[in-house]
């Protein structure tokens, strides 16, 4: 998970930072690296902590570790997280995050922790928002629920749908104000790692462009809209943990079915297929591979069109009717709790419109450093430097860059 706008769990319909999954994106921000504050709080040398207070150093190796802090019932982590995404500028997220203790005897794909988060964000380009979300497991891990609400005002640049020569070098700035709600339930099939789910998303959005007297942007794009739809999902999850897996797979086929009958003012569909696999090549060496594709059909609002979602590519920079990307990552835990990461990826978009079928293709790569901050939870955090079509981009990572709940 990334401190920039990361690729978020989509609930079948949406990518970042769109109205419904803006919540998921913000959750990603809220999870990022709260440990720096913990390290400073209670970590001063020479101060004896009361016995009742959780340790922030491992009893096994003496390194900084917040597993015991997270184990405390009703405990929370106060976070102050940097935002470095070039699309929305520099800023920060402030949040309170509650993470329950996972089941220690659980098999891979089982015993995930419950997570609750509330917070707000702001950046130097005027983007701001507030959010709350909850992921919870019920009935001996047979049912999972996800719920979230958010309100945000996001300032972005529009580069066109597909390759648009007029907008590539001179994008149009716009503001997107949205209030969104998403609810979803998933049910585990028998004792398998397979889940079936159904959700509902509703968002009210207002879009306003700057400089509409210029012809590059169609006036129809500037309007209020309301979208509502069902989010069916089918997923398979055998990862050994949800934060920074070392082995296992995550597969998801999801859809977003939006219509007037479900509370919106337009009818359209989105289909998403995602596949992630982690394989240990050696004791301290893990290979990860991710591939995903998103297809859209019907009267899709431009801000919900699929886009390339890779480290090193600005959010919503390359949009189309279809988008796909692949990325590979190699993580080497070279000393104690420290790891080096190298990654590379490629993505592309394509349009259905016969007048603009030009594809957009990009390649990316980069490297990073991780620290295993909560061994009991399988949680690593650190910093990535990614290189793409617009130069280097820096990401604060909390868990995997491809994290799914």
Secondary structure as the mmCIF struct_conf table of DSSP 4:
data_model
#
loop_
_struct_conf.conf_type_id
_struct_conf.id
_struct_conf.beg_label_comp_id
_struct_conf.beg_label_asym_id
_struct_conf.beg_label_seq_id
_struct_conf.end_label_comp_id
_struct_conf.end_label_asym_id
_struct_conf.end_label_seq_id
STRN STRN1 UNK A 2 UNK A 2
BEND BEND1 UNK A 3 UNK A 5
HELX_LH_PP_P HELX_LH_PP_P1 UNK A 6 UNK A 9
TURN_TY1_P TURN_TY1_P1 UNK A 11 UNK A 13
TURN_TY1_P TURN_TY1_P2 UNK A 16 UNK A 17
BEND BEND2 UNK A 18 UNK A 18
TURN_TY1_P TURN_TY1_P3 UNK A 19 UNK A 21
HELX_RH_AL_P HELX_RH_AL_P1 UNK A 22 UNK A 31
TURN_TY1_P TURN_TY1_P4 UNK A 32 UNK A 34
HELX_RH_AL_P HELX_RH_AL_P2 UNK A 35 UNK A 40
BEND BEND3 UNK A 41 UNK A 42
TURN_TY1_P TURN_TY1_P5 UNK A 45 UNK A 46
HELX_LH_PP_P HELX_LH_PP_P2 UNK A 48 UNK A 50
TURN_TY1_P TURN_TY1_P6 UNK A 51 UNK A 52
BEND BEND4 UNK A 53 UNK A 53
HELX_LH_PP_P HELX_LH_PP_P3 UNK A 54 UNK A 55
BEND BEND5 UNK A 56 UNK A 56
STRN STRN2 UNK A 57 UNK A 57
TURN_TY1_P TURN_TY1_P7 UNK A 59 UNK A 61
BEND BEND6 UNK A 63 UNK A 63
STRN STRN3 UNK A 64 UNK A 64
HELX_RH_AL_P HELX_RH_AL_P3 UNK A 67 UNK A 71
BEND BEND7 UNK A 72 UNK A 72
TURN_TY1_P TURN_TY1_P8 UNK A 73 UNK A 74
STRN STRN4 UNK A 77 UNK A 83
TURN_TY1_P TURN_TY1_P9 UNK A 86 UNK A 88
BEND BEND8 UNK A 90 UNK A 90
STRN STRN5 UNK A 91 UNK A 99
HELX_LH_PP_P HELX_LH_PP_P4 UNK A 100 UNK A 103
TURN_TY1_P TURN_TY1_P10 UNK A 104 UNK A 105
HELX_LH_PP_P HELX_LH_PP_P5 UNK A 106 UNK A 107
TURN_TY1_P TURN_TY1_P11 UNK A 108 UNK A 109
HELX_LH_PP_P HELX_LH_PP_P6 UNK A 112 UNK A 114
STRN STRN6 UNK A 115 UNK A 123
TURN_TY1_P TURN_TY1_P12 UNK A 124 UNK A 125
BEND BEND9 UNK A 126 UNK A 126
STRN STRN7 UNK A 128 UNK A 138
TURN_TY1_P TURN_TY1_P13 UNK A 139 UNK A 142
STRN STRN8 UNK A 143 UNK A 158
STRN STRN9 UNK A 161 UNK A 161
BEND BEND10 UNK A 162 UNK A 162
HELX_RH_AL_P HELX_RH_AL_P4 UNK A 165 UNK A 168
BEND BEND11 UNK A 169 UNK A 170
HELX_LH_PP_P HELX_LH_PP_P7 UNK A 171 UNK A 171
STRN STRN10 UNK A 172 UNK A 188
TURN_TY1_P TURN_TY1_P14 UNK A 190 UNK A 191
BEND BEND12 UNK A 192 UNK A 193
STRN STRN11 UNK A 194 UNK A 209
BEND BEND13 UNK A 210 UNK A 210
TURN_TY1_P TURN_TY1_P15 UNK A 212 UNK A 213
BEND BEND14 UNK A 214 UNK A 214
TURN_TY1_P TURN_TY1_P16 UNK A 215 UNK A 216
BEND BEND15 UNK A 217 UNK A 217
HELX_RH_3T_P HELX_RH_3T_P1 UNK A 219 UNK A 221
BEND BEND16 UNK A 222 UNK A 223
STRN STRN12 UNK A 224 UNK A 230
STRN STRN13 UNK A 233 UNK A 237
BEND BEND17 UNK A 240 UNK A 240
BEND BEND18 UNK A 242 UNK A 244
BEND BEND19 UNK A 246 UNK A 247
STRN STRN14 UNK A 248 UNK A 258
HELX_RH_3T_P HELX_RH_3T_P2 UNK A 260 UNK A 262
TURN_TY1_P TURN_TY1_P17 UNK A 263 UNK A 263
BEND BEND20 UNK A 265 UNK A 266
STRN STRN15 UNK A 268 UNK A 282
TURN_TY1_P TURN_TY1_P18 UNK A 283 UNK A 284
STRN STRN16 UNK A 285 UNK A 298
BEND BEND21 UNK A 299 UNK A 299
HELX_RH_3T_P HELX_RH_3T_P3 UNK A 302 UNK A 304
BEND BEND22 UNK A 305 UNK A 305
STRN STRN17 UNK A 306 UNK A 307
TURN_TY1_P TURN_TY1_P19 UNK A 311 UNK A 312
BEND BEND23 UNK A 313 UNK A 313
TURN_TY1_P TURN_TY1_P20 UNK A 315 UNK A 316
BEND BEND24 UNK A 317 UNK A 318
STRN STRN18 UNK A 319 UNK A 320
BEND BEND25 UNK A 321 UNK A 321
STRN STRN19 UNK A 322 UNK A 335
TURN_TY1_P TURN_TY1_P21 UNK A 336 UNK A 337
STRN STRN20 UNK A 338 UNK A 350
BEND BEND26 UNK A 352 UNK A 352
TURN_TY1_P TURN_TY1_P22 UNK A 354 UNK A 355
STRN STRN21 UNK A 360 UNK A 374
HELX_RH_3T_P HELX_RH_3T_P4 UNK A 375 UNK A 377
TURN_TY1_P TURN_TY1_P23 UNK A 378 UNK A 378
STRN STRN22 UNK A 379 UNK A 388
TURN_TY1_P TURN_TY1_P24 UNK A 389 UNK A 390
STRN STRN23 UNK A 391 UNK A 398
BEND BEND27 UNK A 399 UNK A 399
TURN_TY1_P TURN_TY1_P25 UNK A 401 UNK A 402
#
